[in-house]
């Protein structure tokens, strides 16, 4: 059986904010699997802010998307044709050929998932790179010690919405977040486990942060960069730790964008600031998945997903993340008829 696949390609490289016009949807025929290969029907696609960086033709930790080629990204799907005995049809797998309906993959490119532990979509979010990023940031990068206060930016996003529960498991006493808008601030406190949250689009971030964390913070998990990092450096306590995870405030910036003007705080307070790329920490995936599966089962870790349906929604879902339209993990569901 020949499968056709609708796929999203990069048509042009944006300057500043991307738009629909930078993408094209094409339909291709997927070849039959050769020996050691499978065809996977993607059920879930991961949409992530770092993909904005891949639209630029610049040197980075991951190669840029090529113009006129189908984009890639995390995906979970079901094997629908197989020429490898270890991966019979019906096997649910995770792989990196997202942004398309069907993918031809070598057996070595897929990872078999245990959907008895959690629904397939969780393997792109709380049980996947998203959750692992939170865990690595709070353990290897900016260690949380019992009794610590933790501050998190983009608190209602994919990584931000899982941090309080994980931080609590590690002994954090207080977790404070920052998010854009009253609805996200409320959800951060009511649904994601934050003790306090500030709306960075209203008021003054630094003053509000001082009120939310009157004794200062021990760990800052930075998803945003710019003025968030600047405010955090002012409230982090001596010997505090900062995990530099993301800088979403800069992703659409033309030029360098705002940066902290108070790095001297890092010297005065003997701070540790450490950037990380999650791909360098995959050795912790098995440990984290086991822990997180247990926490999901006992309800001490929860899933938050913003889901749209159909490949035609992928571009708008991506553009939405960069404008703060999501809460939790952004996923595209591709139901099969
Ligand atoms: P999110 O789901 O948090 O989406 C991004 C959020 O950023 C938006 O929802 C929006 O929330 C916020 N945002 C957008 N623009 C701005 C701005 N100008 N200022 C402040 N906030 C803004 O994404 P993820 O959880 O997937 O990722 C969070 C961060 O972590 C990103 O920077 C990402 O690139 C990074 N990351 C890094 C990894 C690594 O290996 N180092 C791995 C995974 C993610 P709001 O409405 O609150 O503004």
Boltz pocket constraint, residues with backbone or C-beta under 6 A from the ligand:
constraints:
  - pocket:
      binder: B
      contacts: [[A, 47], [A, 48], [A, 49], [A, 50], [A, 129], [A, 130], [A, 133], [A, 154], [A, 155], [A, 156], [A, 157], [A, 158], [A, 159], [A, 160], [A, 178], [A, 179], [A, 180], [A, 181], [A, 184], [A, 222], [A, 223], [A, 224], [A, 244], [A, 245], [A, 246], [A, 247], [A, 248], [A, 249], [A, 250], [A, 276], [A, 277], [A, 278], [A, 279], [A, 320], [A, 321], [A, 322], [A, 323], [A, 324], [A, 325], [A, 326], [A, 327], [A, 328], [A, 329], [A, 330]]
      max_distance: 6.0
